[in-house]
Amino acid sequence: MEILKIENLTKVYGAGENEVRALDGVSFSVDKGEFLAIIGPSGSGKSTLLHILGGVDKPTSGKVYMDGQDVYAQNDEQLAIFRRRQVGLIYQFYNLIPVLNVTENMTLPVLMDGRAVNQERLNELLDVLNLRGREKHLPNQLSGGQQQRVSIGRALMNAPSVVLADEPTGNLDSKNSQEIVELLKFSNKKYGQTLIVITHDENIALQADRVLAIEDGRITRDEVLRK
């Protein structure tokens, strides 16, 4: 079943001689529960694509549909709710709030949405992410791998349909990198969430169900690795 459909997506920055076409007529679809890796050189448009899929940046033209809904037909308020409820974003630099502890960082999206924290889900995530006993720790009291686990917990707390990860292992050593990938794969299977990961790491890409390669804002390869 298709969860994401992208039609002729274009993103242009600047104008005239300063125009940069970050995305140029990108079209593809993603099935529910699929693990898709997006690869490509720096400046190829990977992060721009991910931000548009997550409702963070608006396209110049083209369409993004999630569960049949035209994402950018929504107003700004509706788009903010979409970002909090439908999408989980994970970044390379964690983006944790330094004055909030582990539990507070993980539950922030739920609280911002004005909803009650699902304590059962929080406890399950703390166990799955091996953060039990560190609930009151601040980010500066955690290792890089632990901080990225908190970032994953925050992304999963609202039970989003799609998890988008932008170079989630870029700041980690190989051991922690593989642990983070295993956690993302576990979440993908356990919760049935669609997982889209941007990566420069070929070993990570080869663990995906499918690889999409982008260069100069265009798709150059779309290969299914496993069904």
C-alpha positions as protocol buffer text, in pm:
chain_id: "A"
residue {
  index: 1
  type: MET
  ca { x: 0 y: 0 z: 0 }
}
residue {
  index: 2
  type: GLU
  ca { x: 137 y: 339 z: -103 }
}
residue {
  index: 3
  type: ILE
  ca { x: 187 y: 592 z: 179 }
}
residue {
  index: 4
  type: LEU
  ca { x: 391 y: 860 z: 0 }
}
residue {
  index: 5
  type: LYS
  ca { x: 359 y: 983 z: -356 }
}
residue {
  index: 6
  type: ILE
  ca { x: 583 y: 1254 z: -495 }
}
residue {
  index: 7
  type: GLU
  ca { x: 495 y: 1410 z: -831 }
}
residue {
  index: 8
  type: ASN
  ca { x: 729 y: 1628 z: -1038 }
}
residue {
  index: 9
  type: LEU
  ca { x: 881 y: 1793 z: -731 }
}
residue {
  index: 10
  type: THR
  ca { x: 1094 y: 2101 z: -798 }
}
residue {
  index: 11
  type: LYS
  ca { x: 1274 y: 2332 z: -556 }
}
residue {
  index: 12
  type: VAL
  ca { x: 1447 y: 2646 z: -677 }
}
residue {
  index: 13
  type: TYR
  ca { x: 1648 y: 2887 z: -464 }
}
residue {
  index: 14
  type: GLY
  ca { x: 1742 y: 3236 z: -584 }
}
residue {
  index: 15
  type: ALA
  ca { x: 1674 y: 3379 z: -930 }
}
residue {
  index: 16
  type: GLY
  ca { x: 1852 y: 3470 z: -1251 }
}
residue {
  index: 17
  type: GLU
  ca { x: 2226 y: 3410 z: -1238 }
}
residue {
  index: 18
  type: ASN
  ca { x: 2194 y: 3311 z: -872 }
}
residue {
  index: 19
  type: GLU
  ca { x: 1929 y: 3045 z: -934 }
}
residue {
  index: 20
  type: VAL
  ca { x: 1998 y: 2703 z: -783 }
}
residue {
  index: 21
  type: ARG
  ca { x: 1771 y: 2414 z: -880 }
}
residue {
  index: 22
  type: ALA
  ca { x: 1802 y: 2186 z: -576 }
}
residue {
  index: 23
  type: LEU
  ca { x: 1533 y: 1946 z: -703 }
}
residue {
  index: 24
  type: ASP
  ca { x: 1438 y: 1910 z: -1067 }
}
residue {
  index: 25
  type: GLY
  ca { x: 1122 y: 1715 z: -1150 }
}
residue {
  index: 26
  type: VAL
  ca { x: 1155 y: 1439 z: -888 }
}
residue {
  index: 27
  type: SER
  ca { x: 883 y: 1171 z: -890 }
}
residue {
  index: 28
  type: PHE
  ca { x: 857 y: 846 z: -694 }
}
residue {
  index: 29
  type: SER
  ca { x: 635 y: 665 z: -443 }
}
residue {
  index: 30
  type: VAL
  ca { x: 700 y: 482 z: -116 }
}
residue {
  index: 31
  type: ASP
  ca { x: 501 y: 191 z: 25 }
}
residue {
  index: 32
  type: LYS
  ca { x: 379 y: 175 z: 382 }
}
residue {
  index: 33
  type: GLY
  ca { x: 639 y: 7 z: 604 }
}
residue {
  index: 34
  type: GLU
  ca { x: 917 y: 37 z: 345 }
}
residue {
  index: 35
  type: PHE
  ca { x: 1277 y: 119 z: 445 }
}
residue {
  index: 36
  type: LEU
  ca { x: 1411 y: 353 z: 176 }
}
residue {
  index: 37
  type: ALA
  ca { x: 1770 y: 479 z: 169 }
}
residue {
  index: 38
  type: ILE
  ca { x: 1845 y: 799 z: -24 }
}
residue {
  index: 39
  type: ILE
  ca { x: 2204 y: 840 z: -136 }
}
residue {
  index: 40
  type: GLY
  ca { x: 2399 y: 1093 z: -340 }
}
residue {
  index: 41
  type: PRO
  ca { x: 2691 y: 1337 z: -324 }
}
residue {
  index: 42
  type: SER
  ca { x: 2689 y: 1654 z: -115 }
}
residue {
  index: 43
  type: GLY
  ca { x: 2469 y: 1919 z: -275 }
}
residue {
  index: 44
  type: SER
  ca { x: 2267 y: 1663 z: -473 }
}
residue {
  index: 45
  type: GLY
  ca { x: 1934 y: 1765 z: -316 }
}
residue {
  index: 46
  type: LYS
  ca { x: 1892 y: 1480 z: -65 }
}
residue {
  index: 47
  type: SER
  ca { x: 1834 y: 1695 z: 244 }
}
residue {
  index: 48
  type: THR
  ca { x: 1611 y: 1935 z: 52 }
}
residue {
  index: 49
  type: LEU
  ca { x: 1395 y: 1642 z: -54 }
}
residue {
  index: 50
  type: LEU
  ca { x: 1374 y: 1510 z: 302 }
}
residue {
  index: 51
  type: HIS
  ca { x: 1276 y: 1851 z: 441 }
}
residue {
  index: 52
  type: ILE
  ca { x: 1000 y: 1885 z: 181 }
}
residue {
  index: 53
  type: LEU
  ca { x: 869 y: 1535 z: 260 }
}
residue {
  index: 54
  type: GLY
  ca { x: 863 y: 1633 z: 629 }
}
residue {
  index: 55
  type: GLY
  ca { x: 678 y: 1961 z: 578 }
}
residue {
  index: 56
  type: VAL
  ca { x: 981 y: 2167 z: 686 }
}
residue {
  index: 57
  type: ASP
  ca { x: 1045 y: 2334 z: 349 }
}
residue {
  index: 58
  type: LYS
  ca { x: 791 y: 2406 z: 75 }
}
residue {
  index: 59
  type: PRO
  ca { x: 843 y: 2301 z: -287 }
}
residue {
  index: 60
  type: THR
  ca { x: 855 y: 2552 z: -570 }
}
residue {
  index: 61
  type: SER
  ca { x: 626 y: 2323 z: -768 }
}
residue {
  index: 62
  type: GLY
  ca { x: 504 y: 1966 z: -766 }
}
residue {
  index: 63
  type: LYS
  ca { x: 300 y: 1759 z: -523 }
}
residue {
  index: 64
  type: VAL
  ca { x: 360 y: 1554 z: -208 }
}
residue {
  index: 65
  type: TYR
  ca { x: 82 y: 1319 z: -100 }
}
residue {
  index: 66
  type: MET
  ca { x: 79 y: 1131 z: 230 }
}
residue {
  index: 67
  type: ASP
  ca { x: -198 y: 875 z: 270 }
}
residue {
  index: 68
  type: GLY
  ca { x: -366 y: 1045 z: -24 }
}
residue {
  index: 69
  type: GLN
  ca { x: -357 y: 1389 z: 137 }
}
residue {
  index: 70
  type: ASP
  ca { x: -199 y: 1677 z: -55 }
}
residue {
  index: 71
  type: VAL
  ca { x: 51 y: 1793 z: 210 }
}
residue {
  index: 72
  type: TYR
  ca { x: 101 y: 2143 z: 73 }
}
residue {
  index: 73
  type: ALA
  ca { x: -268 y: 2211 z: 18 }
}
residue {
  index: 74
  type: GLN
  ca { x: -277 y: 2268 z: 396 }
}
residue {
  index: 75
  type: ASN
  ca { x: -241 y: 2609 z: 560 }
}
residue {
  index: 76
  type: ASP
  ca { x: 51 y: 2682 z: 792 }
}
residue {
  index: 77
  type: GLU
  ca { x: -135 y: 2576 z: 1107 }
}
residue {
  index: 78
  type: GLN
  ca { x: -245 y: 2248 z: 950 }
}
residue {
  index: 79
  type: LEU
  ca { x: 109 y: 2192 z: 823 }
}
residue {
  index: 80
  type: ALA
  ca { x: 251 y: 2237 z: 1174 }
}
residue {
  index: 81
  type: ILE
  ca { x: 9 y: 1975 z: 1307 }
}
residue {
  index: 82
  type: PHE
  ca { x: 104 y: 1745 z: 1019 }
}
residue {
  index: 83
  type: ARG
  ca { x: 474 y: 1777 z: 1110 }
}
residue {
  index: 84
  type: ARG
  ca { x: 409 y: 1692 z: 1476 }
}
residue {
  index: 85
  type: ARG
  ca { x: 169 y: 1403 z: 1422 }
}
residue {
  index: 86
  type: GLN
  ca { x: 251 y: 1237 z: 1092 }
}
residue {
  index: 87
  type: VAL
  ca { x: 627 y: 1273 z: 1064 }
}
residue {
  index: 88
  type: GLY
  ca { x: 921 y: 1190 z: 1291 }
}
residue {
  index: 89
  type: LEU
  ca { x: 1239 y: 1381 z: 1205 }
}
residue {
  index: 90
  type: ILE
  ca { x: 1586 y: 1266 z: 1313 }
}
residue {
  index: 91
  type: TYR
  ca { x: 1890 y: 1480 z: 1244 }
}
residue {
  index: 92
  type: GLN
  ca { x: 2265 y: 1423 z: 1246 }
}
residue {
  index: 93
  type: PHE
  ca { x: 2321 y: 1681 z: 1520 }
}
residue {
  index: 94
  type: TYR
  ca { x: 2047 y: 1547 z: 1756 }
}
residue {
  index: 95
  type: ASN
  ca { x: 1888 y: 1895 z: 1809 }
}
residue {
  index: 96
  type: LEU
  ca { x: 1805 y: 1822 z: 2172 }
}
residue {
  index: 97
  type: ILE
  ca { x: 1703 y: 2105 z: 2405 }
}
residue {
  index: 98
  type: PRO
  ca { x: 2003 y: 2138 z: 2643 }
}
residue {
  index: 99
  type: VAL
  ca { x: 1800 y: 2240 z: 2951 }
}
residue {
  index: 100
  type: LEU
  ca { x: 1552 y: 1951 z: 2916 }
}
residue {
  index: 101
  type: ASN
  ca { x: 1621 y: 1601 z: 3044 }
}
residue {
  index: 102
  type: VAL
  ca { x: 1578 y: 1278 z: 2849 }
}
residue {
  index: 103
  type: THR
  ca { x: 1208 y: 1234 z: 2927 }
}
residue {
  index: 104
  type: GLU
  ca { x: 1131 y: 1601 z: 2861 }
}
residue {
  index: 105
  type: ASN
  ca { x: 1311 y: 1597 z: 2526 }
}
residue {
  index: 106
  type: MET
  ca { x: 1137 y: 1278 z: 2419 }
}
residue {
  index: 107
  type: THR
  ca { x: 788 y: 1398 z: 2513 }
}
residue {
  index: 108
  type: LEU
  ca { x: 826 y: 1754 z: 2383 }
}
residue {
  index: 109
  type: PRO
  ca { x: 636 y: 1697 z: 2052 }
}
residue {
  index: 110
  type: VAL
  ca { x: 340 y: 1548 z: 2239 }
}
residue {
  index: 111
  type: LEU
  ca { x: 327 y: 1833 z: 2489 }
}
residue {
  index: 112
  type: MET
  ca { x: 361 y: 2094 z: 2211 }
}
residue {
  index: 113
  type: ASP
  ca { x: 59 y: 1930 z: 2050 }
}
residue {
  index: 114
  type: GLY
  ca { x: -141 y: 1983 z: 2370 }
}
residue {
  index: 115
  type: ARG
  ca { x: -188 y: 1612 z: 2427 }
}
residue {
  index: 116
  type: ALA
  ca { x: -129 y: 1386 z: 2725 }
}
residue {
  index: 117
  type: VAL
  ca { x: 185 y: 1172 z: 2727 }
}
residue {
  index: 118
  type: ASN
  ca { x: 120 y: 804 z: 2665 }
}
residue {
  index: 119
  type: GLN
  ca { x: 318 y: 668 z: 2962 }
}
residue {
  index: 120
  type: GLU
  ca { x: 308 y: 311 z: 2832 }
}
residue {
  index: 121
  type: ARG
  ca { x: 462 y: 417 z: 2501 }
}
residue {
  index: 122
  type: LEU
  ca { x: 722 y: 632 z: 2680 }
}
residue {
  index: 123
  type: ASN
  ca { x: 825 y: 339 z: 2899 }
}
residue {
  index: 124
  type: GLU
  ca { x: 843 y: 106 z: 2600 }
}
residue {
  index: 125
  type: LEU
  ca { x: 1065 y: 350 z: 2410 }
}
residue {
  index: 126
  type: LEU
  ca { x: 1293 y: 402 z: 2710 }
}
residue {
  index: 127
  type: ASP
  ca { x: 1340 y: 25 z: 2727 }
}
residue {
  index: 128
  type: VAL
  ca { x: 1381 y: -26 z: 2350 }
}
residue {
  index: 129
  type: LEU
  ca { x: 1634 y: 259 z: 2328 }
}
residue {
  index: 130
  type: ASN
  ca { x: 1822 y: 140 z: 2637 }
}
residue {
  index: 131
  type: LEU
  ca { x: 1768 y: 474 z: 2815 }
}
residue {
  index: 132
  type: ARG
  ca { x: 1616 y: 333 z: 3132 }
}
residue {
  index: 133
  type: GLY
  ca { x: 1786 y: 492 z: 3433 }
}
residue {
  index: 134
  type: ARG
  ca { x: 1884 y: 802 z: 3235 }
}
residue {
  index: 135
  type: GLU
  ca { x: 1542 y: 967 z: 3230 }
}
residue {
  index: 136
  type: LYS
  ca { x: 1660 y: 1268 z: 3433 }
}
residue {
  index: 137
  type: HIS
  ca { x: 1994 y: 1314 z: 3254 }
}
residue {
  index: 138
  type: LEU
  ca { x: 2053 y: 1632 z: 3054 }
}
residue {
  index: 139
  type: PRO
  ca { x: 2197 y: 1601 z: 2699 }
}
residue {
  index: 140
  type: ASN
  ca { x: 2548 y: 1706 z: 2815 }
}
residue {
  index: 141
  type: GLN
  ca { x: 2546 y: 1410 z: 3056 }
}
residue {
  index: 142
  type: LEU
  ca { x: 2497 y: 1163 z: 2770 }
}
residue {
  index: 143
  type: SER
  ca { x: 2728 y: 1014 z: 2508 }
}
residue {
  index: 144
  type: GLY
  ca { x: 2673 y: 1091 z: 2140 }
}
residue {
  index: 145
  type: GLY
  ca { x: 2506 y: 755 z: 2086 }
}
residue {
  index: 146
  type: GLN
  ca { x: 2274 y: 812 z: 2381 }
}
residue {
  index: 147
  type: GLN
  ca { x: 2182 y: 1158 z: 2256 }
}
residue {
  index: 148
  type: GLN
  ca { x: 2092 y: 1014 z: 1917 }
}
residue {
  index: 149
  type: ARG
  ca { x: 1875 y: 753 z: 2094 }
}
residue {
  index: 150
  type: VAL
  ca { x: 1688 y: 1037 z: 2267 }
}
residue {
  index: 151
  type: SER
  ca { x: 1646 y: 1204 z: 1928 }
}
residue {
  index: 152
  type: ILE
  ca { x: 1499 y: 880 z: 1791 }
}
residue {
  index: 153
  type: GLY
  ca { x: 1269 y: 850 z: 2093 }
}
residue {
  index: 154
  type: ARG
  ca { x: 1144 y: 1204 z: 2036 }
}
residue {
  index: 155
  type: ALA
  ca { x: 1076 y: 1123 z: 1668 }
}
residue {
  index: 156
  type: LEU
  ca { x: 883 y: 807 z: 1760 }
}
residue {
  index: 157
  type: MET
  ca { x: 690 y: 944 z: 2059 }
}
residue {
  index: 158
  type: ASN
  ca { x: 392 y: 1061 z: 1852 }
}
residue {
  index: 159
  type: ALA
  ca { x: 377 y: 726 z: 1665 }
}
residue {
  index: 160
  type: PRO
  ca { x: 428 y: 894 z: 1325 }
}
residue {
  index: 161
  type: SER
  ca { x: 340 y: 725 z: 997 }
}
residue {
  index: 162
  type: VAL
  ca { x: 677 y: 818 z: 844 }
}
residue {
  index: 163
  type: VAL
  ca { x: 1020 y: 852 z: 1006 }
}
residue {
  index: 164
  type: LEU
  ca { x: 1271 y: 1071 z: 819 }
}
residue {
  index: 165
  type: ALA
  ca { x: 1637 y: 1052 z: 921 }
}
residue {
  index: 166
  type: ASP
  ca { x: 1900 y: 1289 z: 778 }
}
residue {
  index: 167
  type: GLU
  ca { x: 2247 y: 1132 z: 819 }
}
residue {
  index: 168
  type: PRO
  ca { x: 2146 y: 993 z: 1163 }
}
residue {
  index: 169
  type: THR
  ca { x: 2484 y: 825 z: 1218 }
}
residue {
  index: 170
  type: GLY
  ca { x: 2705 y: 1101 z: 1077 }
}
residue {
  index: 171
  type: ASN
  ca { x: 2849 y: 1199 z: 1417 }
}
residue {
  index: 172
  type: LEU
  ca { x: 2891 y: 847 z: 1555 }
}
residue {
  index: 173
  type: ASP
  ca { x: 3161 y: 581 z: 1545 }
}
residue {
  index: 174
  type: SER
  ca { x: 3100 y: 257 z: 1356 }
}
residue {
  index: 175
  type: LYS
  ca { x: 2974 y: 62 z: 1659 }
}
residue {
  index: 176
  type: ASN
  ca { x: 2723 y: 328 z: 1763 }
}
residue {
  index: 177
  type: SER
  ca { x: 2627 y: 382 z: 1398 }
}
residue {
  index: 178
  type: GLN
  ca { x: 2527 y: 20 z: 1351 }
}
residue {
  index: 179
  type: GLU
  ca { x: 2337 y: 20 z: 1682 }
}
residue {
  index: 180
  type: ILE
  ca { x: 2137 y: 324 z: 1568 }
}
residue {
  index: 181
  type: VAL
  ca { x: 2063 y: 161 z: 1232 }
}
residue {
  index: 182
  type: GLU
  ca { x: 1946 y: -156 z: 1410 }
}
residue {
  index: 183
  type: LEU
  ca { x: 1716 y: 53 z: 1631 }
}
residue {
  index: 184
  type: LEU
  ca { x: 1567 y: 227 z: 1327 }
}
residue {
  index: 185
  type: LYS
  ca { x: 1517 y: -107 z: 1151 }
}
residue {
  index: 186
  type: PHE
  ca { x: 1358 y: -251 z: 1468 }
}
residue {
  index: 187
  type: SER
  ca { x: 1118 y: 45 z: 1488 }
}
residue {
  index: 188
  type: ASN
  ca { x: 1040 y: 9 z: 1118 }
}
residue {
  index: 189
  type: LYS
  ca { x: 934 y: -353 z: 1171 }
}
residue {
  index: 190
  type: LYS
  ca { x: 783 y: -332 z: 1521 }
}
residue {
  index: 191
  type: TYR
  ca { x: 564 y: -27 z: 1461 }
}
residue {
  index: 192
  type: GLY
  ca { x: 512 y: -69 z: 1086 }
}
residue {
  index: 193
  type: GLN
  ca { x: 648 y: 278 z: 1023 }
}
residue {
  index: 194
  type: THR
  ca { x: 784 y: 387 z: 689 }
}
residue {
  index: 195
  type: LEU
  ca { x: 1153 y: 472 z: 723 }
}
residue {
  index: 196
  type: ILE
  ca { x: 1342 y: 705 z: 489 }
}
residue {
  index: 197
  type: VAL
  ca { x: 1712 y: 754 z: 564 }
}
residue {
  index: 198
  type: ILE
  ca { x: 1959 y: 986 z: 396 }
}
residue {
  index: 199
  type: THR
  ca { x: 2309 y: 844 z: 419 }
}
residue {
  index: 200
  type: HIS
  ca { x: 2658 y: 859 z: 271 }
}
residue {
  index: 201
  type: ASP
  ca { x: 2729 y: 516 z: 422 }
}
residue {
  index: 202
  type: GLU
  ca { x: 2696 y: 241 z: 164 }
}
residue {
  index: 203
  type: ASN
  ca { x: 2674 y: -24 z: 439 }
}
residue {
  index: 204
  type: ILE
  ca { x: 2362 y: 146 z: 576 }
}
residue {
  index: 205
  type: ALA
  ca { x: 2210 y: 185 z: 231 }
}
residue {
  index: 206
  type: LEU
  ca { x: 2257 y: -187 z: 160 }
}
residue {
  index: 207
  type: GLN
  ca { x: 2044 y: -272 z: 466 }
}
residue {
  index: 208
  type: ALA
  ca { x: 1743 y: -89 z: 320 }
}
residue {
  index: 209
  type: ASP
  ca { x: 1460 y: -244 z: 119 }
}
residue {
  index: 210
  type: ARG
  ca { x: 1528 y: 2 z: -162 }
}
residue {
  index: 211
  type: VAL
  ca { x: 1787 y: 260 z: -264 }
}
residue {
  index: 212
  type: LEU
  ca { x: 1715 y: 590 z: -436 }
}
residue {
  index: 213
  type: ALA
  ca { x: 2016 y: 779 z: -575 }
}
residue {
  index: 214
  type: ILE
  ca { x: 2000 y: 1154 z: -643 }
}
residue {
  index: 215
  type: GLU
  ca { x: 2245 y: 1371 z: -831 }
}
residue {
  index: 216
  type: ASP
  ca { x: 2202 y: 1736 z: -935 }
}
residue {
  index: 217
  type: GLY
  ca { x: 1845 y: 1730 z: -808 }
}
residue {
  index: 218
  type: ARG
  ca { x: 1737 y: 1433 z: -1020 }
}
residue {
  index: 219
  type: ILE
  ca { x: 1685 y: 1064 z: -951 }
}
residue {
  index: 220
  type: THR
  ca { x: 1958 y: 863 z: -1119 }
}
residue {
  index: 221
  type: ARG
  ca { x: 1884 y: 522 z: -968 }
}
residue {
  index: 222
  type: ASP
  ca { x: 1587 y: 350 z: -806 }
}
residue {
  index: 223
  type: GLU
  ca { x: 1672 y: -5 z: -703 }
}
residue {
  index: 224
  type: VAL
  ca { x: 1480 y: -257 z: -495 }
}
residue {
  index: 225
  type: LEU
  ca { x: 1721 y: -460 z: -279 }
}
residue {
  index: 226
  type: ARG
  ca { x: 1469 y: -681 z: -103 }
}
residue {
  index: 227
  type: LYS
  ca { x: 1094 y: -733 z: -83 }
}
